[in-house]
Amino acid sequence: MESTRVGAPGRALARIGANAYRIAMPNASAAPKLQRTVGLGAAIAVVIGSTIGSGIFRSPAGIADRLPGPGPMLAVWVMGGIFALCGALTLAEVASALPQTGGVYVFVREGWGRLPAFLLGWGQLVMIRASSLGAISITFAAYAWRVSGRDPLDPANDMKVRWTAALAIMVTAFINIVGVRWGTLVGFITTLAKYGGLLFIVGLAFIIGLPETGGHFTPVMPTGSFQLSAFGLALVSTLWAFDGWADLSFAAGEVKDPQRVLPRALIGGTAMVIAIYLLANVAYLSVMPIEEIRVSKLVAADVAQRLIGPAGVVFVSVTVMLSTYGALANSLFTTPRIFFAMAEDGLFFKSVAAVHPRLGTPWVAIALTGVLGAGFVLARSFEQLADAFVTSFLPFYALAVASVFVLRRRPDYKPSFRVPGYPVVPLLFVGSTLFLLGNGVLNPDSRMMTLAVFGVLLAGIPVYYLTVGRPARRG
């Protein structure tokens, strides 16, 4: 007992001395680190907010055009939901074992090595992330102009809309640099607004529209309304609408109690998105026939206009603005963490791993992401940006999900959650991804774009071996 009494003051003096040394010698202290400040509610909001953007408002027309029947149209949304849920269930397991900043990047690195992880980051840098930010921000800017009473489709306004989109990206990047709490607060508020807006439209359609029309659900599958290749292309459009379910993993290093929170948020958030998407499509068909949905560029606005008049168009336009801005805010919170993680691994410029000493955010990575997104939005259209994004990220989603097969063979792999239905669930996701990519190559309408995207991604291989891959290879 005597030695214990003497030891305690000694340990206290040692701690005081160590702290004094760190104050006197700042270079000896560790660099600022990201802190775990994101709780369950904010994490679920990140999943929902990153996923619900412009897709549910813009994609139904293109999907109905490729699959002009109520049955096929609803089936492709169900399939997209199953696809997203299989991915979320699998990544919930992997994330609970590897709750590190970078998410999908970390899963690919741990499962398949540095080169595939570098290619993921390369794709994010030159195409993936900037394309996503550009597509979301263009939709936000277009509806901001529409709400203000100006026509965003007027060719004379095209560059003005793009500059508005670029400004939105830079302002949102600044908000996320200012602090994690500010970034997640903006995402949380806009998530509540857009989810509530969609629920309001669904409620109106079921209460007012369905009793009047009886719905437009027959014939379920008109002649010529289903072809496998067309279904594959339509599924790509639904994946654009569902994308975002994995984005929370990018910021896993800032999630509180990650072994518990990450699986719950990934699965719960994805399930809530699937539910509102299916309800929205049933609501659309309750008010409008498939022939009209095919030519409706903003089906939710047309539905609301029929139900409550011109006020419905204004309501939906504001909802789309909030929806896309929320997706933009969440995307600029999560995805810069990929560049941050790459820099920490030595696969990117070390300065990108800087954490602001006062704000506690990866400010260089966020600023870089914002600049890339603003540059892309000034150079490409919405359609070019959206198609390039989906095709270029699918291979890395597949690698991240397939990493579970490699990681489960390692003795130190100890997830707090295990995917139900293993190995069928991850295999279903990987198999669906291979089908979509193969269909993109074989279909004449998408072949050149798909091959061009693959070419850009594969161009990262010589870049890797000419730069960061050489010292890693010698070691």
C-alpha positions, -999 to +999 in steps of 0.1 A: +000+000+000+028+024+008+044+020-026+010+028-042+007+061-022+042+071-033+036+061-070+005+081-076+021+115-069+050+104-090+028+096-119+010+129-116+042+148-116+053+128-147+021+138-165+026+174-155+062+173-168+051+156-200+024+183-206+049+211-199+073+195-224+046+194-251+038+230-245+074+241-246+082+219-276+052+220-299+070+201-326+071+171-303+034+169-299+011+150-323-005+168-351-042+177-347-065+147-353-101+143-364-124+139-334-154+116-330-183+140-327-210+125-350-238+106-331-265+082-343-290+108-353-265+129-373-251+097-389-285+085-401-291+120-415-258+118-434-269+085-450-304+099-460-291+133-469-263+120-490-287+097-509-318+118-515-307+144-540-320+150-575-325+114-585-360+108-572-371+140-589-353+136-623-348+098-628-384+085-630-389+100-665-359+083-680-367+050-662-403+051-674-391+058-710-369+027-710-395+006-691-429+019-701-450-002-679-460+002-642-447-033-633-412-029-649-409+006-636-416-003-600-395-035-603-364-016-612-368+006-582-373-025-560-341-040-575-322-008-570-333-008-533-322-045-529-289-036-545-283-007-521-295-027-491-271-056-499-243-032-501-253-014-469-256-047-450-221-058-461-204-025-455-221-022-421-200-053-411-168-041-426-172-006-412-178-020-377-144-037-379-126-009-397-141+024-384-115+046-400-116+078-420-118+070-457-144+043-455-147+026-489-111+036-496-099+018-464-120-013-472-105-016-507-070-010-493-073-036-466-090-062-488-071-057-521-040-036-515-026-002-523-029-002-561-067-007-561-070+018-533-049+043-552-071+038-583-102+045-562-086+078-551-074+085-586-109+080-599-123+103-572-098+129-580-101+131-618-137+122-623-160+106-596-164+131-569-163+162-590-189+146-613-212+139-584-209+174-569-214+189-603-246+170-611-261+178-577-252+215-577-264+220-613-299+207-602-298+229-571-289+260-592-315+253-618-343+252-593-330+282-574-333+301-607-368+287-613-380+297-578-367+332-584-388+334-615-361+330-642-358+303-667-328+280-661-333+263-695-328+295-715-295+291-733-286+327-724-287+316-687-267+284-690-234+297-678-251+318-651-267+287-637-233+269-638-217+298-620-245+296-594-238+259-590-200+265-586-207+292-560-230+268-541-201+242-540-176+267-527-199+282-500-208+247-488-172+237-487-165+267-465-193+257-441-178+222-438-143+237-432-157+259-404-166+228-384-180+193-383-210+205-363-219+232-388-216+208-417-237+181-401-263+206-388-269+219-423-272+183-436-295+174-407-319+203-413-321+198-451-326+161-446-356+166-424-370+191-449-366+170-480-378+137-464-408+156-450-414+172-484-415+138-501-438+124-474-461+154-480-463+147-518-469+110-511-497+118-486-514+142-511-513+116-539-528+089-517-554+110-501-565+133-530-551+117-562-557+080-558-595+083-550-600+104-581-579+083-606-580+049-591-543+047-600-526+039-632-513+004-624-528-016-653-518-031-676-490-041-653-466-051-682-477-037-716-463-054-747-427-042-752-423-026-718-395-049-706-361-058-722-331-070-702-307-045-717-331-016-711-337-028-676-299-027-670-297+009-682-327+019-661-311+002-631-281+025-636-305+055-633-319+041-601-284+037-587-278+073-593-308+080-572-297+055-545-261+065-544-250+079-511-258+049-489-220+043-484-209+079-479-211+078-441-183+053-441-160+080-455-163+099-422-162+068-400-132+082-381-155+110-368-185+088-357-190+082-320-191+046-307-186+034-343-190-003-337-226+004-326-235+035-346-221+027-381-241-005-387-273+011-373-269+042-394-259+025-426-288+000-425-314+022-410-307+052-432-307+030-464-340+013-454-356+047-449-345+059-483-358+027-500-392+031-483-397+068-494-385+060-530-410+032-534-438+052-519-429+082-541-431+061-573-464+045-563-477+080-556-466+092-590-485+063-606-515+071-585-518+105-602-502+102-636-502+074-662-469+059-673-472+076-707-471+110-690-444+101-665-422+092-695-421+129-707-422+146-673-389+161-665-399+168-629-427+143-622-430+154-585-438+189-596-464+178-622-480+155-596-482+184-570-495+208-596-524+185-604-532+180-568-529+216-554-523+238-584-495+262-591-485+263-554-475+227-558-449+235-584-434+261-560-435+237-531-417+210-551-392+234-565-382+245-530-381+208-519-358+200-548-336+229-538-334+218-502-329+182-513-300+189-537-284+213-513-286+188-485-270+162-507-243+187-516-236+195-479-234+159-469-212+150-499-188+178-490-187+165-454-180+129-462-160+125-494-130+148-488-121+122-461-110+099-490-083+123-500-074+129-464-070+091-458-050+087-490-026+115-479-022+099-445-012+066-462+013+084-484-007+079-516-014+116-520+002+150-512+009+149-474-005+184-470-039+171-479-039+152-445-037+185-426-063+190-398-071+227-389-056+232-354-086+253-342-115+240-363-106+203-362-116+197-399-096+183-429-097+218-444-072+212-473-091+180-484-124+199-483-110+229-502-095+206-529-128+187-533-147+220-536-123+234-562-126+202-583-164+202-582-166+238-591-143+232-621-163+203-634-196+220-631-184+248-653-173+224-680-200+196-682-237+190-684-259+172-658-263+141-680-225+138-686-217+142-650-243+117-637-235+089-661-198+093-656-202+091-618-223+059-616-201+040-641-168+050-625-177+042-589-195+009-594-162-012-596-150+003-563-183-004-546-179-040-557-144-042-545-153-027-511-182-052-507-161-081-519-134-072-493-156-090-467-145-124-483-109-115-478-112-099-444-132-128-428-102-151-433-080-129-411-077-138-374-077-101-363-109-093-381-135-087-353-167-069-366-194-060-341-220-068-367-221-096-393-241-094-425-271-117-425-274-141-454-236-143-459-222-151-485-254-146-507-259-109-498-225-097-508-224-120-538-257-106-550-243-071-549-211-080-567-229-100-593-254-072-600-224-048-604-208-071-629-240-073-648-244-036-649-209-030-661-211-057-687-244-043-699-228-009-702-201-023-725-224-044-746-252-018-751-244+004-781-261+034-763-236+033-734-206+015-748-183+044-757-190+063-724-184+031-703-152+023-721-140+059-718-146+058-680-127+025-678-098+041-698-096+070-674-095+047-644-069+024-658-047+054-667-041+056-630-020+024-631+011+040-647+006+071-626+008+049-595+040+031-605+056+064-617+049+081-583+038+066-550+040+030-562+078+029-568+089+034-531+062+010-520+073-016-545+110-014-534+099-017-498 
